[in-house]
Amino acid sequence: MKEIKLLERIERTDALIRKGCSGNAKDLAKRLGVSPRSIFNMLRIMKEDFNAPIVYDRNLTAYRYTTEGEIVMSFVKKNNA
């Protein structure tokens, strides 16, 4: 169950980053109902395990991707052609 919550948070964080409204770690923590430390841990997972090119942009005071894209977590059925 803990893993499901983490995956949901990652999906929400990804959406906020893509929309350009993630804010800083404290803002993001408030939005997701977790501690700032949890945000830093989640961002580390997103970077290391999902290869997400996340950086903190001081001018935007928000996290952003250095390359356009998104994190996709779903089952993809193979087409047996």
C-alpha positions as CSV (number, residue, x, y, z in Angstrom):
1,M,0.0,0.0,0.0
2,K,2.9,2.4,0.8
3,E,4.3,1.8,-2.8
4,I,0.9,2.8,-4.3
5,K,0.9,6.1,-2.4
6,L,4.4,6.8,-3.6
7,L,3.5,6.1,-7.2
8,E,0.4,8.3,-6.9
9,R,2.6,11.1,-5.5
10,I,5.1,10.6,-8.3
11,E,2.3,10.9,-10.9
12,R,1.0,14.1,-9.2
13,T,4.5,15.6,-8.9
14,D,5.2,14.8,-12.6
15,A,1.9,16.6,-13.6
16,L,2.8,19.6,-11.5
17,I,6.3,19.8,-12.9
18,R,5.0,19.6,-16.5
19,K,2.4,22.3,-15.8
20,G,5.2,24.5,-14.3
21,C,3.5,24.9,-10.9
22,S,5.4,22.6,-8.6
23,G,6.9,25.4,-6.5
24,N,9.7,24.7,-4.1
25,A,10.0,21.6,-1.9
26,K,8.0,23.2,0.9
27,D,5.2,24.2,-1.4
28,L,5.2,20.8,-3.1
29,A,5.1,19.1,0.3
30,K,2.0,21.1,1.3
31,R,0.2,20.1,-1.9
32,L,1.0,16.4,-1.4
33,G,0.5,16.3,2.3
34,V,4.0,15.1,3.1
35,S,7.2,16.5,4.6
36,P,9.8,18.4,2.6
37,R,12.2,15.5,3.4
38,S,9.7,13.1,1.7
39,I,9.7,15.4,-1.4
40,F,13.5,15.3,-1.6
41,N,13.4,11.5,-1.3
42,M,10.7,11.2,-4.0
43,L,12.6,13.6,-6.4
44,R,15.7,11.4,-5.9
45,I,13.7,8.3,-6.8
46,M,12.3,10.1,-9.9
47,K,15.8,11.1,-11.0
48,E,17.6,7.8,-10.2
49,D,14.9,5.2,-11.0
50,F,12.8,6.9,-13.7
51,N,15.7,8.9,-15.2
52,A,13.7,12.1,-14.9
53,P,15.8,15.1,-15.8
54,I,14.6,17.3,-12.9
55,V,16.3,20.5,-11.7
56,Y,15.3,23.2,-9.4
57,D,15.0,26.5,-11.3
58,R,15.7,29.4,-8.9
59,N,14.3,32.0,-11.4
60,L,11.0,30.1,-11.5
61,T,11.2,29.0,-7.9
62,A,10.0,25.6,-9.1
63,Y,11.2,22.2,-10.2
64,R,11.3,21.6,-14.0
65,Y,12.4,19.1,-16.5
66,T,15.5,19.9,-18.6
67,T,13.9,17.9,-21.4
68,E,10.2,17.8,-22.3
69,G,8.6,14.6,-21.4
70,E,6.6,12.8,-18.7
71,I,6.7,9.8,-16.4
72,V,4.3,7.1,-17.6
73,M,3.4,4.2,-15.3
74,S,1.0,1.7,-16.9
75,F,0.6,-1.8,-18.2
76,V,1.0,-1.9,-22.0
77,K,-0.6,-4.8,-23.8
78,K,1.6,-6.4,-26.4
79,N,0.1,-6.7,-29.8
80,N,0.4,-10.3,-31.0
81,A,0.4,-9.7,-34.7
